[in-house]
Amino acid sequence: MKLIVLRGPSGAGKSTVARLLRERLGTGIALVEQDYLGRTVLGRRMTDDGANAGLIEALTRAALAAAPAVVLEGILTSARYGDVIERLRSLPGVESWFYAFDLPFKETVARHATRAKAGSFGEDELRQWWAGSDPLRGPGGRIPEQLIGPASSAADTADRIVADARLSPGELLR
């Protein structure tokens, strides 16, 4: 079982990378999206307030049992989700990789403007959700993450994750 966690500010490109991974690797990869669970399933506007932590953990556990690889993506601030992520990475048989999108606020605003949901919320909301540098910590201390900077395209980031996690389409088909 492989767990890939993509964290970072709204508009950074996490969902784009997750979808690229699915396109490249096929149907054997499960996607657990914080925004989808918060906005669609729970009907909340703010999805990083911790209210969906139990749902994220339960769904990710179920996905790990059902699929050979799971991508968990969202803002997933350390203070609210560090314990959940630590429990997930500590599950027996789980290999995990962690990536933090480390972008300046202006870059996330510019990227957000190119998205279909740009009209749903704007710079004021992005600023409210902005966590800045947010090293991932669980009960056992800091969880090592690889940083994804503004120069890394979505395609380059997806290629990096595929290589790091030693993923291949044939491996993920069940």
N, C-alpha and C positions, 0 to 999 in steps of 0.2 A: 504494500500500500504506500502510495506516494502522496504527500501533502505539500502543495505549493501555496504560499500565502503572499498576496500582493497587497501592500498597504500604502496609503498616501493620500494627499489632498484630493478633494473633488476636482475633476477636470484633468487629472494628471495623466490618464491613459490606462488605468488599471483594467477597466472593462474591455477596452480595445485589445489589450494584450491577451486577456483571458479568452476572448472570442477568436483571436488569431491562433492561440494554442489549440482550441477545438477544431478550427479549420484545418490545421496542419496534422493533428493527431487523430482526428475522427471521433467517433461516438463513445469511445471508452473513457473519456475524460469528463468528470462531473464538475459543474460550475456552481458554486455557492456564492451568491452576490448579496452583499449587505443591503444595498439600495433596494433590490427587488423584494427581499424579505421585509424590510421596514416599510417601504412605500406601498407595495402591491399587496403583500400578505397581511400586514398589520395596519395598513392605511395611515401611516404616520408621515409627516413632512420631514422631520428630523430623524435620520436613521443612525446617527452615531451617539445617541444618548444612553446607550446601554440597555434599552428596553427590549431589544431583540437578541441579546446575548445568549439566552437559553435556547432560543430557536436556532440561532447560528450554530451553536455547539451541537445540538441534537441532530440537525440536518447534516452537518459535516461528518459526524460520527456515522450516521446512516449511509452517507455517500461513500465514506471510506470502506464500509463493509460491502458495498455493492459495486464499486468501480475500482480499477487498479490505480487511478490517479484522480486527485481532487484539487481544484483551484478554488481557494477561498479568497475573495477580493472585497475590499472596501476601505473606507477611511480607517476603521478599526484602531482607534487611538489606544495607546498602551494602557492608560489608566483604566479604561472601561473594558478592554478586551484582552489584556495581557494574560490574565489568569486562564481565560478560555483557550487561548492559543497555546499556552503552556500545557494544559491538560490534553489538548488534541495532539500535540507533538510528542507527548509522553505515552500515548497509547501503544501497547505492544505491537510490534511489526510495522510501525509507521516510520518511514523515512521522510524528512521534511527539509524544505528550502524556503527561505524568507527573503523577500525583496521589499525595500522601502523606496518609493518614488520621492526623490529629494529635489524638489523644484522650487524656485522662487515664486512668491505669490503672484506676481505679474504674469509669469508663464502659465500658471493654472487658469488665470482669467482669460488669457489669449486662447488657450486650448479649449476652454469651455465655450467660447464664442463660436467655435466651429462645430459644436455638437447639435444634434437635432433637438435636444432638450434645453438648449440655451435660453429659450423663451420662458421656460418653467421657473427659473430662478436666475439671479444675477450676481453681480459683484458683492452686494451687501450680504447675501446669504453665504457666498463663498468665504467672505471674511469671517463670518460668525463660526463657520465650520473649520477654519484654518487652525491647524495644530502646530505649524512650524516644525522644527526638529523634534521628533518624538521617538526616541529610541525604544525599541520593544523590550519590555520587562515583564517577567512572570514571577511567581513566588520564589523561584530559585535564582533570580537575578536577571541580568541582561541576556536576551536571546539574540544570537548573531544574525544580522541581516546584511544582505548585499544592497548597496545603494544604486539606484537607477537615476542618473542625472538627466538634465534637459537635452543633452546632445544625443542620447540614446533613442533611436526611433522605436516605434512599436514593434516593427519587424525585427530589428536588432535585439530588442529585449526578449521577444519570443524565442529567437534563435538561441540566445544565451541560456534561457531557462530550459529549453529542450536539451541542450548540451549538458548543463549542470546536473539535471535530474536524470540524464541518460534515458530519455524517452524516445520511443519510436512508434509509428502507427500500428505496426503488427503486434507489438506488445500489448497495446491497449484494447484491441478488439477481443471481445469475449464470445 
